[in-house]
């Protein structure tokens, strides 16, 4: 039901755009109003989430550590696993953001037969999740970078270079970009992993499947526009340039498939700040990652501490002395 609900939601989005631009004359709504509204929701939601996280109190040093903290000089310190300076934290953060370092060391657990006829818990290395995650993110970033050619004139040299490398093999005409194949493959793996791994399926929700299916639909419609159902690329660039310059125009004859693609992208953009995709900003705001592990060197005072009215034992005895003596309990003062 979780997968089905996510699949139905994506199908409904496709039908809305198809009906709105194929049967009804709502090209301006789907080509201008919806993208602007989605971008406004994205900016407002992104700022709200980051501001809310920034205001959250962090009273304790809680960095994730799996190595020796800095202590005595003769004890070897694990600088990346338990960083105690800002520089070490930055290095660990860069490795996490660009190489998914913690995910690279991912392990999985299995129950296997032991020599006594029972079961034993075995930990094994698992790199497939890391490979699927990093290839998806790299391909997604490259595709976004390539799409800057629709919003710029002349097209920057960097974008042209990325396009040239991405379509290096020239297997088809027009060139089939490698990242198109990579992102479809990575998304398919991540989706099937959630679907067929019992442990992952048990903890997965509909909002885990929905972004995967939504991005997969975006990739699929983009590939179809490039290689199957051709659309007016000149008209698309005119629309994109108009959106970027805040003087939008909607050329005729762009094609319904493009509006479906654009509507799915707009949905993803608007959905982004309210989903788990916000780990894009959350990784930088997490105290488990951005704090140095220096509790042995620096005394950290809890900012939530406040003066508490205490009842000392002397006051307690003054209040209950007679009762305590009657119960033959020892007292400090007669």
N, C-alpha and C positions, 0 to 999 in steps of 0.2 A: 504493500500500500504506500509505503514511503516513496519508493521509486516511481510507482504509477502516478502519484499525486504530482511529483516533480515533472514527470514526462507530460502529463496533461497540462500543467501550467505553461510549459514551453510551447506546446502545441497551440494553446489558446492565444499566446502572444503572436505566434506566426499567423494564425487565422485573423486576428484583429488587424494586423498590418496588411495582410493580403486583401481582406474585404475593404478596408479603409482606403486603399490606393488602387485596387484593381476594379472594384465595383462602384465605390463611391469616390467622388472627386475631392479627396482629403489630402492631396499631396503636400499642400502647404503646412497642414497640421503635422503630418508625420515627418516632413522634411525640415521644418523650421521650429514650430512651437514645441514639439516633443523633445528635440535635442537641447534646446535652450533650457527647458524646464528640468530635464535630467541633469544638465550641468549645474544648474542652480542648486538642486537638491544635493548633488554630490559635494559641492563646495561647502554648503551650510552644514550638511551632516558630518563631513570630514572634520571641519573646524570644531563642531560641537563635541564630537567624540574625543578629539585630541585635547581640547580644553578641559573636558570632564576628567580625563585621565591625569592631566597635569595638576589638577586641583586635589587629587586624591593624596591623602597623607601617606608617607612611607616612614613609619617610626622605627623600623628595624632594618638592619643590614641583612638582606636575604638573597644574596647572589647565589646562583646555582654553582655548586662546586663539586668536582670529583677528582681532586688532587690535593697535595699537601699545601696547607696555608703557610705563608711566610712566618717564620718564627726565629729560631736560633740560626746563626750563620752556618753551622755545620750540618743543618738539616736541609736537604735539597728542596727548593721551592718550585712548585709547578706553576709557572707564570701564566699560562693560558687557562688552566683548570681552576686556579684560585688567584686571579689577578688582584694585586693590592695597590696598584697605581692607576691613574687615569689612562696613561699610555697603554698599559697592558689591557685595560678594559676596551679601549678603542680597537686594538689589534684583534682581540677575541670577537668583538662585534663585527668588524669587517669580514673576518673569516666566516662568521655566522650568516651575514647578509649575502655575501657574494658566492660562497662555496657550500652553504648549508652544512657547516662542520658537525654540529651535533647530530643531524639526521644521517650523516655519513657513517656515524658509529652506531647506527640503529641495530638493535638485536631483536630476535624473535624467540619465543619460548615454545618448546614442544615436549610432550610426554612420550618418552621412549622406553622400550623394554630394557631392564637391567639384567645382569647375570643371575640374579636370584629369582627371576620370574615375576618380579614386580615392575613398577613404573618409576622412572626418575625424570626430574625436570632438567631439560637440556637447553642451554642458551647458545644460539648460533648467530653469526653475522648475517645481516639482511641489507643488501645495498640496492635492491630493486626500488624501494620507495624513494631513496635518495636520487636514484637515476631518473625515475619518473618525475619527481618534483623539480629537480634542477633543469632538466630538459624542457619541461613545460614553461617554467619561468623565463628561461633564456629565449625560447621561441616566441613567447608572448611579447617580451620586451622588443625583440627584433621586428616583429610584425607591427607593433605600435610605431616604432621608429620608421619603418618603411612607409607607413601611411602618412607621414609628414609631407610627402610629395604632393598630396592633395591640398594641403593648406599653405603651401609656399610657392612662390614664383620669383626668381628662379629656384629650382630645387637645390638645396644645399649639397655641397660635395660629399659630406658625411653620409647623407641619405642615399646618394647615388652609389657610393662605395659599398654601403651595406646591401643595397639591391644587387649590385654586381656579384658580390661574394655569395649572397643567398641563392642566386639563380645561376651559379657557376657551371653546373653540369649541363644546362640547356637541353634537358631531355625532351621537352615539348616546345611548341610554339603557340602561344607565348610561353616564356620560360616557367617551368614548375619550380617554385621556391622550395628549398629544402625545409624551411621552418614550417611550411604548410603541412608537410608529411609528419614532421616531428611533433607538432602540437596535437595533431589528430591522434597519433600513436600514444603520446603521453597521456592525453585525456582519456583515451580508451582504456589504458592500463589502470589509471587511477579510479575510473568508474568501475571496472570489472573487479578490482581489488576490494572495493567496498561491497560489491554485490556477492562475491563468492568466498571471501574470507569470513568465516563464521564470527570470529571475535570482532572484526571491524564492522561487519554488518549489524551486529547486536548494538553497538554504540552509535551507529549512524542514524541521522535524522533526515527528514525531507529537505531541510535547508543545507544538508551536506551534498545531496544529489543534485539539487536545483542549479547551483553555479556551474557544476561540471557539465550538465546537459545544456545549459544556456551558452556557455563558451564554446562547447562542441558544435552547437547549432550556428553560432556566429562564424566559426571556422568553416563549417560546411557550406553555408550560403556564400561566403567569400570565395571559396574554391569554385563553386558552381558558377558564380558570376565571371570568373576569370577563364574558365575552361569549357563550360557547357552552354549556359545561357548568357550570351554577351549582352552587356548593357552599354549605355552611352557614357564612356569614360570622360569625355570632354564636358558633358553636362554635369557629371558628378563632381568634377573638379571645380566647375563654376559654382555649384551649390556649396561646396566645402569652403571655397575662398570667400563666398558671401557670408557664410556663418562666422568665419574667423575674423572678418572685417566689420561685423555687425551691420551688414547691408545685404541681407539675404535675398536671393532670387531663386525661384524654382523653375528650371528649364523643363520643357516638355520632352516626353519620350525617354526618360531615364530608365524606366522599367520597374515593375512591381517587386522583383527580387531584391533590388537595391534597397527599397523602402523597408522590406522585411529585415534585411541585414541591419539597416540603420536603427530600426525600432528595437531589435534585440540588443544592439550595442547601447542604445539609450537606456534600456531596462537594466543592463548590467551596471552602467555608470550610476544610475539612481539607486540601485540596490546595494552598491558597494559599501557605503558607510554604515549600513545597518546589518552587515553580515560578517561572517568570519574572515572575509577577504580583507578586513581592516587590520589583519596582522601586518600589512604593509607598513602601517605607522606604529602598531602596537609593539613590534619587536624593539623599537627604539625607546618606548616608554616603560618597558618592563623592568622593574627593580631587580628581577632575577638575572638580568643581563647587563644593565647599565650602572651597577654599583660595584665599587672595589671591595674586596674581601679584606678589610683592614681592621677588624674588630679587636685584634690583639694590640694594635698600635694606637688607635683612636677610640676615646670613650664617647659613645653615641648616646645622647640623652633623648629619651622618648618625648616628642613634642606634645603628646597627649597627656602627659603627667600634670596633675593639678593638686593643690593642697587638699589633703584629706583630714577631717577632724577625727582624731584618734581618741580612744578610751584606754588610758594606761592601766597597768595592773594595780598601781597604788590607788587610782581613782575607783577601780572596780572593787578593791578590798574595802575602801572607805564606805562604799555604797552597800556592800553585802557582808560586812564584818560580823555582825551579830548573827546573821543567818548561817554563816560559815562556822562560827564558834558553836552554835547550837547543833550543827551537823558534825561537830568534832573534826572539822577540817583545819589544817594548820594555817595560821595567819602570821604575817610578818610583824604586825603591831598589835599589842593587846588593847 
